[in-house]
Amino acid sequence: MYHHYDTVYEHLVIKCMDPTYTTWVFHGEQPRASNQNVVERPESSRMFKDFYTQHDVDPKNRPDGRDKEIENLVDDAETPLYPSCRAFTKMLASVTIFKHKASHGLSDNGFVELINLVRDMLPENNTLPDSFYEMKKLVNIFDLGYKKIHVCLNDCCLYRKEFEHVELCPKCGCSRWKINKQTKKIQKNIPAKVLHYFPIIPRLKRMFGIYEMSTQLPWYSNNKSSDGKIKHPVDSLSWEMINRRSPHFASDPRNIRLGLATNGFNPFKDLALNIVVGNDINVYLAPLVDDLMLLWNDGVDMYDAITKSTFNLKALLMLIIHDFLAFGNISRWPVKGKIAYPICRESTCSLWLKHDRKFAYIGHRKFLAFDHSFHMKRRWFNEHIEHGIRPQIRNDEEDFIEVDKITNDWGKMFMNPLEFDLHTLLVRHNLDVIYVEKNICESIISTLLDVKGKSKDDINSRKDMEKMNIRHDLYPQSGGNKFYLPTALHTLSKAEK
């Protein structure tokens, strides 16, 4: 059936040419058989080639058979899941199913059943791997797996290096293996606790081996802010201080400056568990510290996809991001108690509240400007004029020398301290204030609205005011067996609420 010229012209203008019509079989062109079953995945070919050539010093003179090996892997990865399938390749389907396993904590046996179930649903000539081993072998070609490291049940140490073959914890004597709760027998070769560690060095190699990523990694070297505003860490004083102290490191823009975020840190397999590592976090960070030390001291040879050559990559841990409690776990500074404030330290203005049974931290007016009017406001604060001055921030070198002199044999042993070279940085710890702001906001709103159980203005706080001899108009009034709390300035009526 043929249409009039004007009709064809109108269809072309309104609907345009079909973008999938690349072989003009209806206009005399012969169909190409290869187009019928191949899913166009040029990134797969480039991905494999980048990964396998990053180990070759001279890409033009590769070992015999390397090109054939790459071609076989590319063909294997780009094979459609089944003939005429354009949505999934063998590799893409395997990665997708693996992602499902990791997201839902599927056991190995359950994963095998899932593979068999999916294979039964697919056409007979599908290419999905028929076993967990074959699928894992295909996905792990890029060396992006994880390491399983046995851990002491009480988080004393990792069974690695000199403790790799030890079966009892050198600190607490706890068995390395799982103990049956009913029979109390040791189940040999079944670890009581396992750390899943994802090494960073293979991932850095992978990033530099991909041309697109390799071009983006040194982005910062040509994109520094020109208006004096901090838009990226490259615009900060910390970055500039690293450049001054380590000019050789800063001379190569390919060198990496890393940041470590401890929020949501979970060293175990089950991501659904809310496990708090706490003060033992340094035990679990030991493998990462070893990798960081290697990257900083010796560097690691990397293949650069841009220059088609190898270079020595060095990396530096520039900053750590965490909340205030995690700051205590990482820095080992007590964030609770009498000297919880890390700036004032031993000079922290703390006061134990007898009735609320917690510490209150006062004396914040010393951080204001010397001529600020709040210094003279006695009644607004603690009935005292503030004569103190803000404490001087201690030099990082002085901190490191002071801590380095401490010797102890308490707590967990074999802890690899995270602060290996952080004392040379301008800002070592960066507080994520999201939880600080959330807690303060909740406390203020709960106090204003007098939310039961959450308001900070209760009978105990009023008794502590009386003990501190401040805010006399807010002292609790006794009325027989009950106490009456006078209305404060911030108290809202029902109508105001």
C-alpha positions, 0 to 999 in steps of 0.5 A, a space after each residue: 500500500 502506498 501513500 500520496 507524496 503529501 501524506 508521506 511528507 506530512 508524516 515525516 514532519 510530524 512524526 519524524 523518521 523512526 530512529 530504530 529503522 537503521 537498516 532500510 529493509 523496505 527500501 532494498 537494503 539487505 538485512 544484517 543478521 548480526 543486528 538481530 541478536 546483539 544488544 548494543 553495549 559499547 560500554 561493556 567492550 570499553 569496560 573490559 578493555 580498560 580493566 585488562 589493559 591497565 596491567 600492561 605497561 606498553 598497551 601496544 605490545 600486549 602478551 600473546 592471546 590478551 586481545 583474544 581473551 578480551 574479545 571472549 569476555 566482551 562477547 560473553 558479557 554482551 550476549 543477550 539474555 535470550 535471542 531478541 532480548 534487548 533489555 538485558 545482557 548476560 552481564 547486566 542480568 547477573 549484576 541485577 540479580 546480585 544486587 537483589 541478593 545484597 539488598 535483601 540479605 538473601 542466603 546462598 541457598 536462596 540465591 541458587 533457588 532464585 537463579 533456577 526459578 528465573 532460568 525456568 521462566 526464561 526461554 530454553 536457550 537463555 544465557 543466564 549462568 546456571 549456578 551461583 559459582 558461575 555467576 559470581 565468577 562472571 561478576 568478580 572479573 573486575 576484582 571488585 569483591 570484598 574480603 571476609 575477615 574473622 573478628 573476635 566476638 567481643 570486638 577485641 581484634 581482627 584475625 589477620 596478619 599475625 593473628 590469622 591462624 590464631 583460634 583464641 582471642 589474645 585479649 579475652 580468650 574468646 573462641 574464634 569459632 561459633 559455639 552452639 547455644 544448646 550443646 555448647 560445642 565449638 563449631 570449627 571453621 564457622 566464625 563467630 563474627 565476620 567483617 566484610 571489607 571492601 578494599 579501596 585500591 582495586 576500586 581506584 584502579 578501576 576508576 583510573 582504568 575507565 577513560 571517562 572516570 579518569 578524565 573526571 578525577 583531576 577535575 578540581 585542578 582546573 575548577 577552583 573558585 574564582 570569586 573567593 567562595 568555598 564551593 568545593 574542598 579545593 577552595 578551602 584552607 585545608 587543601 591549600 595547607 596540604 599543597 604547601 606541606 606536601 608540594 610533591 604530592 600536590 604536583 600531580 593532580 591525579 593524586 587523591 584526597 579522600 574523605 571518610 564518613 562514619 555515619 551508618 558504618 556497619 561492618 557486617 553483612 546484614 544491612 538491616 541490623 542497626 549495629 553500633 560499633 562505638 569505641 571499637 570502630 578503630 578495630 574494624 577500620 584497621 584494614 582501611 588504615 593499612 591501605 591508606 598508609 600504603 597509598 600515602 607512604 609508598 603509593 600504588 602503580 595505576 594504569 591511566 586510561 588517558 595517557 595509556 601508561 602507568 603512574 604511582 598514585 598516592 592518596 591522603 585522608 584529608 578529612 573525616 565527617 561524623 556526628 559528635 558522638 562518633 567524633 569521640 569514637 574516632 578521636 578518643 576524646 570523651 564527649 560526655 562528662 566533666 571535660 566533654 568540650 574538646 576546645 576548652 578541654 580541662 577548662 570546660 565550664 561544666 556543672 553537675 545537675 543533682 536533680 536532672 542527673 547530668 552535666 550542664 555546660 555553661 560559660 559560653 559567653 567567653 566565646 563572644 566578642 570582648 565588648 559584647 553586652 552579654 558579658 554583663 548580663 548577670 540575671 539572664 544567665 548564671 548571676 555572674 559577670 563573665 570575665 573569661 576569655 575564649 581558650 586558645 586552640 591548641 596546636 595540632 603538633 602539640 596535641 600529637 606529641 602529648 597523645 604520643 606519650 600516653 602508654 596504656 594497657 586497658 580496653 581493646 588491644 591491637 587497635 590501629 589508630 586512625 590518626 596516623 598523619 591527621 595531626 598535620 591537617 588544618 581540620 581533622 574532624 568535620 562535624 555533621 550537625 544534622 543530628 545536633 540541629 535535630 536534637 536542639 530543634 526538638 528540645 526547643 519545640 518540645 519545651 515551648 509546646 510543653 510536650 510531656 516527656 520531652 520538655 526540658 522545663 520540668 520539676 527537676 530543672 526547676 529544682 536545679 535552678 533553685 540549687 544554682 540560686 538563679 531565676 528565683 521567680 521560677 522556683 517550684 512552689 510546694 502545695 501539699 503533696 504537689 508542686 506548682 511550676 510558675 509560668 515562664 516567659 516561654 510558656 504558651 497558652 492552649 490558644 497560642 499552641 
